[in-house]
Amino acid sequence: TAIEIDVPITVGPAFEGESIRKKDMYVEFGGTKTPGFELVRMVGEDEIEDGKITVVGPDIDTVEPGGRMPLGIVVDVYGRKMQEDFEPVLERRIHYFTNYGEGLWHVAQRDIMWVRISKDAYAKGFRLEHIGKILYAKFKSEFASILDRVQITIYTDEAKVLEMREIARQYYKKRDDRLKQLRDETVDTFYSCTLCQSFAPTHVCVIAPERVGLCGAVSWLDAKAAYEINPHGSNQPIPKQGVIDEVKGQWESFNEFVFNNSQRTITNVNFYTIMEYPMTSCGCFECILAMVPECNGFMVVNREHSGMTPSGMTFSTLAGTIGAGAQMPGFMGCGKSYLSSRKFVPADGGLARLVWMPKALKEELRPQLEEAAEEAGLGRDFIDKIADETVGVSGEEILPFLEEKGHPALTLPPLL
């Protein structure tokens, strides 16, 4: 149902799946075209004024239609029952609550989020403080049991966005580091995430300690916390029961859960391979894995990379092919941190199968990938055996490079 919030547009879940095309857009933020980030952080009782909404920097009426601006959204929260573990859970809700606004569009998360406001919403008088009003109303109503005070600051001043983005990244890192201690084998429960079903009705994410949600923003700890906050929400515990295939990672309990929650369309899911019954993909994934048959390996491309890839498709074409809840053998959406996980497609040969990735992504993840390669016995220099767009963007172009470097994928059993 639509709720009464003092904004010039209608707000309700009915608008959640709408998209805003470039020609209908008044302004956009982030999406790797301008700096952007979003952060929910817990603060002390005396550091917050309930209901205060501040815009730091110019408003959207300072740009021409079709323009771009930087954007930082900081939601400070205080509550007697609030826990640090709940921060990322609330942060992921920024995505949903923003999409409730008619004429607002939000994808991705953290520091790669991408937001658009339509010409129609702008014409009705929609401005940045109204995003704050929507978020305030929704956080207060949906998390009344844990939040006493909510304060929102929206940054568009570029220097301030860049400064605050560094602070946000420290929060993201701290959260990611806590997860590193956990192992799939040492827990008896994974968690589901069906938050993206408004975009992808048959998609069910199953989140394990060593596999973050495809969006990169929902970890096993986050899902566990979300279930504590709301036992009837989109994160449900699934006990790990009835092993069918230990190597490919298939269990009866997960098959049953996914079948019942995918509009009864997906019957089997393997967690440790992308070659047979891989997990479905939504549309919020940070990266896409795809097979490169000529090189007996996989490539990965991230949302920020706009160029061609050895799969013969760009990120956006791939996303259109595998998204919306499809299960496509040889292709799968994933979070960035999954690439350095010990459980990165282990049934397919793990990290040794990775033959191509964009150079910028390689550099961004270098420390984690070097550590993962060393742990997998591939050596820290393995990362430099992975081809990128400077070597080539097709299987034929990169094969000589892989042969020269002695890439391990070339000696692994055939994929097909």
C-alpha positions as CSV (number, residue, x, y, z in Angstrom):
1,T,0.0,0.0,0.0
2,A,1.1,3.6,-0.7
3,I,1.9,5.5,2.5
4,E,1.5,9.2,3.2
5,I,4.9,10.8,3.1
6,D,5.2,14.6,2.6
7,V,6.7,14.3,-0.9
8,P,5.3,15.3,-4.3
9,I,5.3,11.8,-5.7
10,T,3.5,8.6,-4.9
11,V,5.4,6.1,-2.7
12,G,4.7,2.4,-2.6
13,P,5.9,-1.1,-3.5
14,A,3.9,-0.9,-6.8
15,F,6.7,1.2,-8.3
16,E,9.5,-1.0,-7.2
17,G,10.1,-2.7,-10.6
18,E,9.9,0.4,-12.8
19,S,12.9,1.4,-14.7
20,I,13.8,4.9,-15.9
21,R,15.3,5.1,-19.5
22,K,17.9,7.7,-20.3
23,K,15.4,9.8,-22.3
24,D,13.0,10.0,-19.4
25,M,15.7,10.8,-16.8
26,Y,16.2,14.3,-15.4
27,V,19.4,13.5,-13.4
28,E,21.5,10.4,-12.5
29,F,24.1,9.7,-9.8
30,G,26.8,7.2,-9.3
31,G,26.7,4.1,-11.5
32,T,30.5,4.6,-11.8
33,K,29.9,7.7,-13.9
34,T,30.1,10.0,-10.9
35,P,31.3,9.2,-7.4
36,G,28.6,7.7,-5.2
37,F,28.1,5.7,-2.0
38,E,25.6,4.9,0.6
39,L,26.1,4.1,4.3
40,V,24.1,3.2,7.3
41,R,26.0,3.6,10.6
42,M,25.1,3.3,14.2
43,V,25.8,6.4,16.3
44,G,25.5,7.5,20.0
45,E,22.3,8.9,21.4
46,D,23.7,12.4,21.6
47,E,25.2,12.4,18.1
48,I,21.8,12.4,16.3
49,E,18.7,14.4,15.9
50,D,15.6,12.4,15.0
51,G,14.1,13.4,11.7
52,K,16.8,15.8,10.7
53,I,17.5,15.8,6.9
54,T,20.4,17.8,5.5
55,V,21.5,18.3,1.9
56,V,25.2,19.2,1.6
57,G,25.9,20.6,-1.8
58,P,23.8,21.8,-4.8
59,D,20.3,20.4,-5.4
60,I,19.1,18.8,-8.7
61,D,17.6,22.1,-10.0
62,T,21.2,23.2,-10.6
63,V,21.8,20.7,-13.5
64,E,20.4,20.6,-17.0
65,P,17.9,17.8,-17.8
66,G,19.8,14.6,-18.5
67,G,22.7,15.8,-16.2
68,R,24.8,13.9,-13.7
69,M,25.8,14.6,-10.1
70,P,27.9,12.9,-7.3
71,L,25.8,11.4,-4.5
72,G,26.4,10.3,-1.0
73,I,23.6,9.0,1.3
74,V,24.5,8.7,5.0
75,V,21.8,7.3,7.3
76,D,22.7,7.7,11.0
77,V,20.7,5.5,13.3
78,Y,20.3,5.1,17.1
79,G,18.3,2.6,19.0
80,R,18.5,0.7,22.3
81,K,18.1,-2.6,20.4
82,M,20.3,-1.6,17.5
83,Q,23.5,-3.7,16.9
84,E,26.5,-3.1,14.7
85,D,25.6,-6.3,12.9
86,F,22.4,-4.8,11.7
87,E,24.0,-1.9,9.8
88,P,24.5,-3.6,6.4
89,V,21.0,-5.1,6.7
90,L,19.5,-1.6,7.0
91,E,21.9,-0.3,4.4
92,R,20.6,-2.7,1.8
93,R,17.1,-1.4,2.4
94,I,18.1,2.0,0.9
95,H,17.8,0.2,-2.5
96,Y,14.2,-0.9,-1.8
97,F,12.9,2.2,-0.1
98,T,14.3,4.5,-2.9
99,N,12.6,2.3,-5.5
100,Y,9.3,2.7,-3.8
101,G,9.1,6.3,-5.1
102,E,7.3,6.8,-8.4
103,G,10.0,8.2,-10.8
104,L,12.9,7.0,-8.7
105,W,15.3,4.2,-9.8
106,H,18.1,2.6,-7.8
107,V,20.4,-0.3,-8.6
108,A,23.4,-1.9,-6.9
109,Q,24.8,-0.8,-3.5
110,R,27.7,0.4,-1.4
111,D,30.0,2.6,-3.6
112,I,28.7,1.4,-7.0
113,M,25.1,2.3,-6.5
114,W,23.3,4.0,-9.4
115,V,20.3,6.3,-9.0
116,R,18.1,8.1,-11.5
117,I,15.3,10.6,-11.0
118,S,12.7,11.0,-13.8
119,K,11.8,14.2,-15.6
120,D,8.2,13.6,-14.4
121,A,9.2,13.4,-10.7
122,Y,11.3,16.6,-11.1
123,A,8.4,18.4,-12.8
124,K,6.2,17.5,-9.8
125,G,8.7,19.2,-7.5
126,F,10.8,16.3,-6.4
127,R,14.1,17.3,-4.8
128,L,16.9,15.6,-2.9
129,E,15.5,16.3,0.6
130,H,12.5,14.2,-0.5
131,I,14.8,11.1,-0.8
132,G,15.6,11.8,2.9
133,K,11.9,12.0,3.8
134,I,11.1,8.7,2.1
135,L,14.1,6.9,3.8
136,Y,13.3,8.4,7.2
137,A,9.6,7.4,7.0
138,K,10.4,3.9,5.8
139,F,13.2,3.2,8.3
140,K,11.1,4.5,11.2
141,S,8.0,2.4,10.2
142,E,9.7,-0.8,9.2
143,F,12.3,-1.0,11.9
144,A,10.3,0.5,14.8
145,S,11.4,-2.3,17.0
146,I,15.1,-1.4,16.8
147,L,15.4,2.2,15.8
148,D,14.5,5.2,18.0
149,R,16.2,7.9,16.0
150,V,17.1,8.3,12.3
151,Q,19.0,11.2,10.7
152,I,19.8,11.6,7.0
153,T,22.5,13.5,5.3
154,I,22.7,13.7,1.5
155,Y,25.9,14.9,-0.1
156,T,26.3,16.2,-3.7
157,D,29.3,18.4,-3.1
158,E,32.0,16.3,-4.9
159,A,34.9,16.9,-2.5
160,K,32.6,15.9,0.4
161,V,31.3,12.8,-1.4
162,L,34.9,11.7,-2.0
163,E,35.9,12.3,1.6
164,M,32.8,10.5,3.0
165,R,33.2,7.6,0.5
166,E,36.6,6.8,2.1
167,I,34.9,6.6,5.5
168,A,32.2,4.4,4.1
169,R,34.8,2.1,2.5
170,Q,36.4,1.6,6.0
171,Y,33.0,0.4,7.2
172,Y,32.6,-2.0,4.2
173,K,36.1,-3.4,4.8
174,K,35.5,-4.0,8.5
175,R,32.3,-5.9,7.6
176,D,34.1,-8.0,5.0
177,D,37.0,-8.8,7.3
178,R,34.6,-10.3,9.9
179,L,33.3,-12.8,7.4
180,K,36.8,-14.1,6.6
181,Q,36.8,-16.2,9.8
182,L,33.7,-18.2,8.7
183,R,33.6,-21.5,6.7
184,D,30.8,-23.2,4.8
185,E,31.7,-26.5,6.5
186,T,31.5,-25.2,10.1
187,V,27.8,-24.0,9.9
188,D,24.7,-26.1,9.7
189,T,22.5,-23.4,8.2
190,F,22.7,-21.2,5.0
191,Y,20.3,-18.3,4.5
192,S,18.0,-17.4,1.6
193,C,17.6,-13.9,0.2
194,T,14.6,-13.1,-1.9
195,L,14.9,-9.3,-1.7
196,C,15.3,-9.1,-5.5
197,Q,12.1,-10.9,-6.5
198,S,10.3,-7.7,-7.5
199,F,12.9,-7.5,-10.3
200,A,13.5,-11.3,-10.8
201,P,10.5,-13.3,-9.6
202,T,12.1,-16.7,-9.9
203,H,15.5,-15.7,-8.4
204,V,16.5,-17.1,-5.0
205,C,19.9,-16.2,-3.6
206,V,21.3,-18.8,-1.1
207,I,24.0,-17.2,1.0
208,A,26.8,-19.2,2.6
209,P,29.6,-18.0,4.8
210,E,32.0,-18.2,1.9
211,R,29.7,-16.9,-0.8
212,V,28.2,-13.4,-0.5
213,G,24.9,-12.6,-2.2
214,L,25.3,-11.7,-5.9
215,C,24.8,-8.0,-5.1
216,G,27.9,-8.1,-2.9
217,A,26.0,-6.4,-0.2
218,V,24.3,-9.3,1.7
219,S,26.7,-11.6,3.5
220,W,25.9,-14.7,5.6
221,L,26.3,-12.5,8.8
222,D,23.9,-9.9,7.3
223,A,21.3,-12.5,6.4
224,K,21.5,-14.0,9.9
225,A,21.1,-10.5,11.4
226,A,18.2,-9.7,9.1
227,Y,16.5,-12.9,10.3
228,E,17.0,-11.8,13.9
229,I,15.4,-8.3,13.1
230,N,12.5,-9.8,11.2
231,P,11.9,-13.6,11.4
232,H,9.2,-13.2,8.6
233,G,11.4,-11.3,6.2
234,S,13.2,-12.1,3.0
235,N,16.2,-13.8,4.7
236,Q,15.3,-17.2,6.0
237,P,17.4,-19.9,7.5
238,I,17.8,-23.1,5.5
239,P,19.2,-26.1,7.4
240,K,21.9,-27.9,5.4
241,Q,20.3,-31.4,5.0
242,G,20.4,-34.4,2.7
243,V,23.6,-34.1,0.8
244,I,23.2,-35.2,-2.9
245,D,26.6,-34.2,-4.2
246,E,29.3,-33.0,-1.8
247,V,31.7,-31.9,-4.6
248,K,29.2,-29.9,-6.7
249,G,27.5,-28.7,-3.6
250,Q,23.9,-30.0,-3.8
251,W,21.6,-30.6,-0.9
252,E,18.0,-31.8,-0.7
253,S,17.0,-29.0,1.7
254,F,18.3,-26.3,-0.7
255,N,16.6,-27.8,-3.8
256,E,13.3,-28.0,-1.9
257,F,13.6,-24.4,-0.6
258,V,14.6,-23.0,-4.0
259,F,11.9,-24.9,-5.8
260,N,9.1,-23.7,-3.5
261,N,10.4,-20.1,-3.6
262,S,11.1,-19.8,-7.3
263,Q,7.5,-20.1,-8.4
264,R,8.2,-23.8,-8.6
265,T,10.5,-23.3,-11.7
266,I,14.0,-24.2,-10.4
267,T,14.3,-27.8,-9.3
268,N,18.1,-28.2,-8.6
269,V,20.9,-25.9,-7.6
270,N,24.6,-26.7,-7.3
271,F,26.6,-24.3,-5.1
272,Y,30.1,-25.2,-6.2
273,T,30.0,-25.2,-10.0
274,I,28.6,-23.0,-12.7
275,M,28.6,-25.8,-15.3
276,E,25.5,-27.6,-14.1
277,Y,22.4,-26.2,-12.3
278,P,24.2,-23.0,-11.2
279,M,22.5,-20.5,-8.9
280,T,20.0,-18.2,-10.6
281,S,20.9,-14.6,-11.2
282,C,18.9,-11.4,-10.4
283,G,20.0,-8.1,-11.9
284,C,21.9,-6.5,-9.0
285,F,25.0,-8.7,-9.4
286,E,28.4,-7.0,-9.1
287,C,30.1,-9.4,-11.6
288,I,29.2,-12.0,-14.2
289,L,31.2,-15.2,-14.6
290,A,31.1,-16.8,-18.1
291,M,32.8,-19.7,-19.8
292,V,35.6,-19.1,-22.4
293,P,35.6,-22.5,-24.1
294,E,38.7,-21.8,-26.3
295,C,40.8,-21.3,-23.2
296,N,39.2,-24.0,-21.0
297,G,38.4,-21.5,-18.4
298,F,36.2,-18.7,-17.1
299,M,36.2,-14.9,-17.5
300,V,34.7,-12.5,-15.1
301,V,33.4,-9.0,-15.9
302,N,32.3,-6.3,-13.4
303,R,29.4,-3.8,-13.7
304,E,31.9,-0.9,-14.1
305,H,33.5,-2.4,-17.2
306,S,31.8,-1.2,-20.4
307,G,34.1,-2.9,-23.0
308,M,33.8,-6.1,-24.9
309,T,34.7,-9.4,-23.2
310,P,35.9,-12.9,-24.4
311,S,32.3,-14.2,-24.1
312,G,31.5,-12.0,-27.1
313,M,29.2,-9.9,-25.0
314,T,29.5,-6.7,-22.9
315,F,28.4,-6.7,-19.2
316,S,25.1,-5.2,-20.1
317,T,24.3,-7.7,-22.9
318,L,25.4,-10.6,-20.5
319,A,23.2,-9.1,-17.8
320,G,20.2,-9.1,-20.1
321,T,20.8,-12.7,-21.0
322,I,21.4,-14.2,-17.6
323,G,19.4,-11.9,-15.3
324,A,15.8,-11.8,-14.1
325,G,16.0,-15.2,-12.4
326,A,17.4,-17.3,-15.2
327,Q,19.6,-20.4,-14.5
328,M,22.2,-20.6,-17.3
329,P,24.9,-23.3,-17.2
330,G,28.3,-21.8,-17.9
331,F,27.2,-18.3,-16.7
332,M,26.4,-16.9,-13.3
333,G,26.2,-13.6,-11.5
334,C,28.4,-13.1,-8.4
335,G,29.7,-10.7,-5.8
336,K,33.3,-9.4,-6.2
337,S,34.4,-10.9,-2.9
338,Y,33.3,-14.4,-4.1
339,L,36.3,-14.3,-6.5
340,S,38.8,-14.6,-3.7
341,S,36.7,-17.1,-1.7
342,R,38.0,-20.6,-0.9
343,K,34.6,-21.7,-2.3
344,F,35.0,-20.0,-5.6
345,V,33.6,-22.7,-8.1
346,P,35.7,-25.5,-6.4
347,A,34.0,-28.2,-8.5
348,D,35.2,-26.5,-11.7
349,G,38.8,-26.1,-10.5
350,G,38.5,-22.9,-8.5
351,L,40.6,-19.8,-9.1
352,A,42.8,-21.8,-11.5
353,R,40.0,-21.5,-14.1
354,L,40.0,-17.7,-14.2
355,V,41.6,-16.7,-17.5
356,W,40.4,-13.1,-18.2
357,M,39.2,-10.1,-16.2
358,P,39.2,-6.4,-16.7
359,K,42.4,-4.7,-15.6
360,A,40.8,-2.3,-13.2
361,L,39.0,-5.1,-11.4
362,K,42.2,-7.1,-11.2
363,E,44.0,-4.1,-9.6
364,E,41.1,-3.4,-7.2
365,L,41.0,-7.0,-6.0
366,R,44.8,-7.7,-6.3
367,P,45.6,-8.1,-2.5
368,Q,42.7,-10.5,-1.9
369,L,43.3,-12.5,-5.1
370,E,47.1,-12.8,-4.4
371,E,46.2,-14.2,-1.0
372,A,43.6,-16.6,-2.4
373,A,46.0,-17.8,-5.1
374,E,48.8,-18.4,-2.6
375,E,46.3,-20.4,-0.4
376,A,45.2,-22.4,-3.4
377,G,48.8,-23.3,-4.2
378,L,48.9,-21.3,-7.4
379,G,51.5,-18.8,-6.2
380,R,51.0,-15.0,-5.8
381,D,52.1,-14.3,-9.3
382,F,49.1,-16.3,-10.7
383,I,47.2,-13.0,-10.9
384,D,49.6,-11.8,-13.7
385,K,48.8,-14.9,-15.7
386,I,45.2,-13.8,-16.0
387,A,44.6,-11.9,-19.3
388,D,42.8,-8.6,-19.4
389,E,41.6,-6.2,-22.1
390,T,45.1,-5.0,-22.8
391,V,46.0,-8.5,-24.0
392,G,42.7,-9.1,-25.9
393,V,39.0,-9.4,-25.8
394,S,38.4,-12.7,-27.5
395,G,39.4,-16.3,-26.7
396,E,41.7,-16.5,-29.8
397,E,43.4,-13.2,-28.8
398,I,44.2,-14.2,-25.2
399,L,45.2,-17.9,-25.8
400,P,48.8,-17.2,-26.8
401,F,49.3,-15.1,-23.7
402,L,47.9,-17.8,-21.5
403,E,50.2,-20.4,-23.2
404,E,53.2,-18.2,-22.8
405,K,52.5,-17.6,-19.1
406,G,51.7,-21.3,-18.4
407,H,48.2,-20.6,-17.2
408,P,47.0,-23.6,-15.2
409,A,43.5,-23.7,-16.8
410,L,45.2,-25.1,-20.0
411,T,46.2,-28.3,-18.1
412,L,42.9,-28.8,-16.3
413,P,40.3,-31.4,-17.5
414,P,38.1,-30.0,-20.4
415,L,35.1,-28.0,-19.2
416,L,32.6,-29.4,-21.7
